Amino acid sequence: MAKKAPRSAGPWTVSAPSVGLAADLMTLSGVGGPAGIDGLSLPVPPLARAARDAGWYSFTAVPGDAGNAVIVGHVDTYTGPAVFYHLYQLRPGDQVYVDADGTRRRFDVTSVREMPKPSFPVNQVFGGTKRHMLWLITCGGAFDYETGHYLDNVIVSATWDPPKKERPGEKEHAKRSENHLQSVR
């Protein structure tokens, strides 16, 4: 059963400030992309939108919910860099944000890997988990001009950093402390 993308007044976005990534997200569902290595056929954003849009697979978790949320984007097009061109430059500890419904969901990068497409960790990326995971995926490695495909994938994993809950009275205590410091000065 496909999940619905979060509804929002504005666009649903993904960003990673450390590498200059800022993209709108479109919803992708089912199979239908060009068959890649081993016949894997998943949709990707249209090349006409590759410079500004990434895609979230609606058959994966909504980013921030328990499970694996998967976002894909092109690395380049025939005319130049695309939305995930700098994805390989992310490092563990960098932040990735998914914004929807006026809510920002923060994820911390845990790994960045480039691997041959036949070695893609399908079960890890698309399998079940109770963790709140985000996966960003693009192409990488050498380009095979005969097939028109890159030979590798760049795979970024990130874990959700839930908002910190304030303890009861924490705001009031912080305000009293701030007032006290101002009166002492």
MIDO-994103 format. One record per residue (C-alpha): x, y, z. Coordinates in nm, 4 decimals, decimal comma. Example, Ala and Ser with C-alpha at 12.3 -4.5 7.8 and 13.67 -1.06 7.14 Angstrom:
residues 2
<fise><X>1,2300</X><Y>-0,4500</Y><Z>0,7800</Z></fise>
<fise><X>1,3670</X><Y>-0,1060</Y><Z>0,7140</Z></fise>
END
This chain:
residues 185
<fise><X>0,0000</X><Y>0,0000</Y><Z>0,0000</Z></fise>
<fise><X>0,1537</X><Y>0,3312</Y><Z>-0,1069</Z></fise>
<fise><X>0,2005</X><Y>0,5967</Y><Z>0,1544</Z></fise>
<fise><X>0,0951</X><Y>0,9515</Y><Z>0,0870</Z></fise>
<fise><X>0,3509</X><Y>1,2278</Y><Z>0,0748</Z></fise>
<fise><X>0,3053</X><Y>1,4754</Y><Z>0,3582</Z></fise>
<fise><X>0,0610</X><Y>1,7455</Y><Z>0,2555</Z></fise>
<fise><X>0,1967</X><Y>2,0931</Y><Z>0,2738</Z></fise>
<fise><X>0,1097</X><Y>2,4437</Y><Z>0,1638</Z></fise>
<fise><X>0,4505</X><Y>2,4762</Y><Z>0,0001</Z></fise>
<fise><X>0,6771</X><Y>2,2279</Y><Z>-0,1705</Z></fise>
<fise><X>0,8126</X><Y>1,9241</Y><Z>0,0078</Z></fise>
<fise><X>1,1917</X><Y>1,9708</Y><Z>0,0097</Z></fise>
<fise><X>1,5220</X><Y>1,8025</Y><Z>0,0900</Z></fise>
<fise><X>1,8385</X><Y>1,9965</Y><Z>0,1753</Z></fise>
<fise><X>2,1958</X><Y>1,9357</Y><Z>0,2878</Z></fise>
<fise><X>2,3596</X><Y>2,2736</Y><Z>0,3548</Z></fise>
<fise><X>2,7145</X><Y>2,1335</Y><Z>0,3773</Z></fise>
<fise><X>2,7092</X><Y>2,0451</Y><Z>0,0043</Z></fise>
<fise><X>2,4693</X><Y>2,3135</Y><Z>-0,1208</Z></fise>
<fise><X>2,1826</X><Y>2,0706</Y><Z>-0,1825</Z></fise>
<fise><X>1,8352</X><Y>2,2277</Y><Z>-0,1912</Z></fise>
<fise><X>1,5698</X><Y>2,0459</Y><Z>-0,3931</Z></fise>
<fise><X>1,1970</X><Y>2,0040</Y><Z>-0,4228</Z></fise>
<fise><X>1,0711</X><Y>1,6486</Y><Z>-0,3822</Z></fise>
<fise><X>0,8267</X><Y>1,4772</Y><Z>-0,6117</Z></fise>
<fise><X>0,6477</X><Y>1,1546</Y><Z>-0,5253</Z></fise>
<fise><X>0,7532</X><Y>0,8460</Y><Z>-0,7215</Z></fise>
<fise><X>0,5562</X><Y>0,5221</Y><Z>-0,7065</Z></fise>
<fise><X>0,5843</X><Y>0,1692</Y><Z>-0,8371</Z></fise>
<fise><X>0,8103</X><Y>0,0417</Y><Z>-1,1089</Z></fise>
<fise><X>0,8520</X><Y>0,2055</Y><Z>-1,4438</Z></fise>
<fise><X>1,1991</X><Y>0,3472</Y><Z>-1,4795</Z></fise>
<fise><X>1,4386</X><Y>0,2246</Y><Z>-1,7441</Z></fise>
<fise><X>1,5650</X><Y>-0,1227</Y><Z>-1,6608</Z></fise>
<fise><X>1,9090</X><Y>-0,1010</Y><Z>-1,5107</Z></fise>
<fise><X>2,1612</X><Y>-0,3661</Y><Z>-1,4159</Z></fise>
<fise><X>1,9945</X><Y>-0,6924</Y><Z>-1,3110</Z></fise>
<fise><X>1,6626</X><Y>-0,5660</Y><Z>-1,4493</Z></fise>
<fise><X>1,5974</X><Y>-0,3317</Y><Z>-1,1536</Z></fise>
<fise><X>1,3395</X><Y>-0,0853</Y><Z>-1,2738</Z></fise>
<fise><X>1,2444</X><Y>0,1981</Y><Z>-1,0384</Z></fise>
<fise><X>1,1135</X><Y>0,5387</Y><Z>-1,1397</Z></fise>
<fise><X>1,3344</X><Y>0,8460</Y><Z>-1,1271</Z></fise>
<fise><X>1,2491</X><Y>1,2145</Y><Z>-1,1683</Z></fise>
<fise><X>1,2228</X><Y>1,3187</Y><Z>-1,5349</Z></fise>
<fise><X>1,5482</X><Y>1,4506</Y><Z>-1,6830</Z></fise>
<fise><X>1,3739</X><Y>1,7814</Y><Z>-1,7623</Z></fise>
<fise><X>1,3445</X><Y>1,8367</Y><Z>-1,3848</Z></fise>
<fise><X>1,6764</X><Y>1,6746</Y><Z>-1,2851</Z></fise>
<fise><X>1,8518</X><Y>1,9993</Y><Z>-1,1933</Z></fise>
<fise><X>1,5960</X><Y>2,0971</Y><Z>-0,9283</Z></fise>
<fise><X>1,3916</X><Y>1,7921</Y><Z>-0,8211</Z></fise>
<fise><X>1,4606</X><Y>1,4702</Y><Z>-0,6346</Z></fise>
<fise><X>1,2036</X><Y>1,1961</Y><Z>-0,5810</Z></fise>
<fise><X>1,0731</X><Y>1,0122</Y><Z>-0,2758</Z></fise>
<fise><X>0,9556</X><Y>0,6535</Y><Z>-0,3281</Z></fise>
<fise><X>0,6017</X><Y>0,6381</Y><Z>-0,1907</Z></fise>
<fise><X>0,6369</X><Y>0,2656</Y><Z>-0,1193</Z></fise>
<fise><X>0,9030</X><Y>0,3511</Y><Z>0,1426</Z></fise>
<fise><X>0,8583</X><Y>0,5228</Y><Z>0,4794</Z></fise>
<fise><X>0,7729</X><Y>0,8907</Y><Z>0,5006</Z></fise>
<fise><X>1,0973</X><Y>1,0622</Y><Z>0,6118</Z></fise>
<fise><X>1,0965</X><Y>1,0776</Y><Z>0,9918</Z></fise>
<fise><X>0,8636</X><Y>0,7779</Y><Z>1,0343</Z></fise>
<fise><X>0,9934</X><Y>0,4374</Y><Z>1,1391</Z></fise>
<fise><X>1,1359</X><Y>0,2500</Y><Z>0,8428</Z></fise>
<fise><X>1,3522</X><Y>0,3204</Y><Z>0,5408</Z></fise>
<fise><X>1,2669</X><Y>0,6407</Y><Z>0,3523</Z></fise>
<fise><X>1,4323</X><Y>0,6483</Y><Z>0,0096</Z></fise>
<fise><X>1,4996</X><Y>0,9624</Y><Z>-0,1959</Z></fise>
<fise><X>1,6636</X><Y>0,9460</Y><Z>-0,5380</Z></fise>
<fise><X>1,7999</X><Y>1,2091</Y><Z>-0,7724</Z></fise>
<fise><X>2,0077</X><Y>1,2390</Y><Z>-1,0851</Z></fise>
<fise><X>2,3791</X><Y>1,3121</Y><Z>-1,0648</Z></fise>
<fise><X>2,3879</X><Y>1,4860</Y><Z>-1,4036</Z></fise>
<fise><X>2,2268</X><Y>1,5186</Y><Z>-1,7440</Z></fise>
<fise><X>2,3581</X><Y>1,5705</Y><Z>-2,0936</Z></fise>
<fise><X>2,3645</X><Y>1,9446</Y><Z>-2,0221</Z></fise>
<fise><X>2,5407</X><Y>1,9466</Y><Z>-1,6835</Z></fise>
<fise><X>2,5160</X><Y>1,8741</Y><Z>-1,3103</Z></fise>
<fise><X>2,1862</X><Y>1,7644</Y><Z>-1,1580</Z></fise>
<fise><X>2,0380</X><Y>1,7875</Y><Z>-0,8094</Z></fise>
<fise><X>2,2521</X><Y>1,5143</Y><Z>-0,6447</Z></fise>
<fise><X>2,5776</X><Y>1,6060</Y><Z>-0,8191</Z></fise>
<fise><X>2,7567</X><Y>1,6816</Y><Z>-0,4879</Z></fise>
<fise><X>2,5995</X><Y>1,3985</Y><Z>-0,2868</Z></fise>
<fise><X>2,9316</X><Y>1,2104</Y><Z>-0,2685</Z></fise>
<fise><X>3,0793</X><Y>1,5038</Y><Z>-0,0729</Z></fise>
<fise><X>2,8544</X><Y>1,4461</Y><Z>0,2290</Z></fise>
<fise><X>3,0373</X><Y>1,3157</Y><Z>0,5346</Z></fise>
<fise><X>2,9217</X><Y>1,1308</Y><Z>0,8472</Z></fise>
<fise><X>2,7773</X><Y>1,3859</Y><Z>1,0893</Z></fise>
<fise><X>2,6521</X><Y>1,6235</Y><Z>0,8169</Z></fise>
<fise><X>2,2862</X><Y>1,7172</Y><Z>0,8421</Z></fise>
<fise><X>2,0141</X><Y>1,6473</Y><Z>0,5865</Z></fise>
<fise><X>1,6720</X><Y>1,8097</Y><Z>0,6268</Z></fise>
<fise><X>1,3342</X><Y>1,7107</Y><Z>0,4875</Z></fise>
<fise><X>1,0704</X><Y>1,9839</Y><Z>0,5167</Z></fise>
<fise><X>0,6944</X><Y>1,9334</Y><Z>0,4842</Z></fise>
<fise><X>0,3818</X><Y>2,0621</Y><Z>0,6541</Z></fise>
<fise><X>0,5832</X><Y>2,3384</Y><Z>0,8200</Z></fise>
<fise><X>0,7889</X><Y>2,0713</Y><Z>0,9959</Z></fise>
<fise><X>1,1608</X><Y>2,0202</Y><Z>0,9533</Z></fise>
<fise><X>1,2910</X><Y>1,6686</Y><Z>0,9998</Z></fise>
<fise><X>1,6641</X><Y>1,6480</Y><Z>1,0653</Z></fise>
<fise><X>1,8771</X><Y>1,3494</Y><Z>0,9743</Z></fise>
<fise><X>2,2448</X><Y>1,2948</Y><Z>1,0539</Z></fise>
<fise><X>2,4547</X><Y>1,1266</Y><Z>0,7848</Z></fise>
<fise><X>2,5986</X><Y>0,7949</Y><Z>0,9037</Z></fise>
<fise><X>2,7664</X><Y>0,6699</Y><Z>0,5855</Z></fise>
<fise><X>2,8481</X><Y>0,7621</Y><Z>0,2259</Z></fise>
<fise><X>2,9358</X><Y>0,4730</Y><Z>-0,0047</Z></fise>
<fise><X>2,9984</X><Y>0,4264</Y><Z>-0,3721</Z></fise>
<fise><X>2,9466</X><Y>0,0723</Y><Z>-0,4903</Z></fise>
<fise><X>2,8928</X><Y>-0,1172</Y><Z>-0,8138</Z></fise>
<fise><X>2,5231</X><Y>-0,1382</Y><Z>-0,9051</Z></fise>
<fise><X>2,5213</X><Y>-0,5214</Y><Z>-0,8882</Z></fise>
<fise><X>2,6297</X><Y>-0,4885</Y><Z>-0,5213</Z></fise>
<fise><X>2,3468</X><Y>-0,2471</Y><Z>-0,4301</Z></fise>
<fise><X>2,2269</X><Y>-0,3377</Y><Z>-0,0764</Z></fise>
<fise><X>1,8592</X><Y>-0,3845</Y><Z>-0,1718</Z></fise>
<fise><X>1,7568</X><Y>-0,5516</Y><Z>0,1551</Z></fise>
<fise><X>1,9270</X><Y>-0,2886</Y><Z>0,3688</Z></fise>
<fise><X>1,7820</X><Y>0,0089</Y><Z>0,1784</Z></fise>
<fise><X>1,4342</X><Y>-0,1260</Y><Z>0,1012</Z></fise>
<fise><X>1,3932</X><Y>-0,3893</Y><Z>0,3744</Z></fise>
<fise><X>1,2020</X><Y>-0,3537</Y><Z>0,6972</Z></fise>
<fise><X>1,3469</X><Y>-0,1771</Y><Z>0,9984</Z></fise>
<fise><X>1,2181</X><Y>-0,0161</Y><Z>1,3165</Z></fise>
<fise><X>1,4814</X><Y>0,2556</Y><Z>1,2856</Z></fise>
<fise><X>1,4014</X><Y>0,5926</Y><Z>1,1271</Z></fise>
<fise><X>1,6348</X><Y>0,5877</Y><Z>0,8257</Z></fise>
<fise><X>1,6806</X><Y>0,8149</Y><Z>0,5263</Z></fise>
<fise><X>1,8595</X><Y>0,6952</Y><Z>0,2142</Z></fise>
<fise><X>1,9747</X><Y>0,9324</Y><Z>-0,0611</Z></fise>
<fise><X>2,0747</X><Y>0,7588</Y><Z>-0,3826</Z></fise>
<fise><X>2,2266</X><Y>0,8701</Y><Z>-0,7115</Z></fise>
<fise><X>2,4544</X><Y>0,7325</Y><Z>-0,9798</Z></fise>
<fise><X>2,8326</X><Y>0,7421</Y><Z>-0,9641</Z></fise>
<fise><X>3,1525</X><Y>0,5885</Y><Z>-1,0886</Z></fise>
<fise><X>3,2361</X><Y>0,5440</Y><Z>-1,4545</Z></fise>
<fise><X>2,9804</X><Y>0,6114</Y><Z>-1,7263</Z></fise>
<fise><X>2,9185</X><Y>0,3312</Y><Z>-1,9754</Z></fise>
<fise><X>2,8504</X><Y>0,5040</Y><Z>-2,3088</Z></fise>
<fise><X>2,7354</X><Y>0,1784</Y><Z>-2,4639</Z></fise>
<fise><X>2,4498</X><Y>0,1269</Y><Z>-2,2155</Z></fise>
<fise><X>2,3972</X><Y>0,4921</Y><Z>-2,1228</Z></fise>
<fise><X>2,4256</X><Y>0,4131</Y><Z>-1,7501</Z></fise>
<fise><X>2,6698</X><Y>0,4809</Y><Z>-1,4696</Z></fise>
<fise><X>2,8258</X><Y>0,1653</Y><Z>-1,3290</Z></fise>
<fise><X>2,8008</X><Y>0,2578</Y><Z>-0,9602</Z></fise>
<fise><X>2,5606</X><Y>0,4107</Y><Z>-0,7107</Z></fise>
<fise><X>2,6394</X><Y>0,6688</Y><Z>-0,4443</Z></fise>
<fise><X>2,4399</X><Y>0,5680</Y><Z>-0,1360</Z></fise>
<fise><X>2,4031</X><Y>0,7972</Y><Z>0,1650</Z></fise>
<fise><X>2,2447</X><Y>0,6702</Y><Z>0,4857</Z></fise>
<fise><X>2,1234</X><Y>0,9029</Y><Z>0,7589</Z></fise>
<fise><X>1,9389</X><Y>0,8549</Y><Z>1,0865</Z></fise>
<fise><X>1,6571</X><Y>1,0720</Y><Z>1,2132</Z></fise>
<fise><X>1,7412</X><Y>1,3155</Y><Z>1,4917</Z></fise>
<fise><X>1,4054</X><Y>1,3612</Y><Z>1,6665</Z></fise>
<fise><X>1,3199</X><Y>1,7033</Y><Z>1,8082</Z></fise>
<fise><X>1,4233</X><Y>1,7408</Y><Z>2,1687</Z></fise>
<fise><X>1,1264</X><Y>1,7429</Y><Z>2,4039</Z></fise>
<fise><X>1,1216</X><Y>2,0189</Y><Z>2,6595</Z></fise>
<fise><X>1,0681</X><Y>1,9156</Y><Z>3,0170</Z></fise>
<fise><X>0,7720</X><Y>2,0732</Y><Z>3,1966</Z></fise>
<fise><X>0,8664</X><Y>2,4211</Y><Z>3,3176</Z></fise>
<fise><X>1,1885</X><Y>2,4317</Y><Z>3,1111</Z></fise>
<fise><X>1,0829</X><Y>2,7449</Y><Z>2,9170</Z></fise>
<fise><X>0,9807</X><Y>2,9268</Y><Z>3,2336</Z></fise>
<fise><X>1,3095</X><Y>2,8353</Y><Z>3,4021</Z></fise>
<fise><X>1,5100</X><Y>2,9597</Y><Z>3,1013</Z></fise>
<fise><X>1,3156</X><Y>3,2890</Y><Z>3,0991</Z></fise>
<fise><X>1,3718</X><Y>3,3413</Y><Z>3,4767</Z></fise>
<fise><X>1,7432</X><Y>3,2707</Y><Z>3,4302</Z></fise>
<fise><X>1,7620</X><Y>3,5180</Y><Z>3,1419</Z></fise>
<fise><X>1,5801</X><Y>3,7859</Y><Z>3,3478</Z></fise>
<fise><X>1,8112</X><Y>3,7239</Y><Z>3,6413</Z></fise>
<fise><X>2,1227</X><Y>3,7612</Y><Z>3,4244</Z></fise>
<fise><X>1,9907</X><Y>4,0901</Y><Z>3,2816</Z></fise>
<fise><X>1,9182</X><Y>4,2293</Y><Z>3,6290</Z></fise>
<fise><X>2,2675</X><Y>4,1378</Y><Z>3,7541</Z></fise>
<fise><X>2,4380</X><Y>4,3231</Y><Z>3,4668</Z></fise>
END
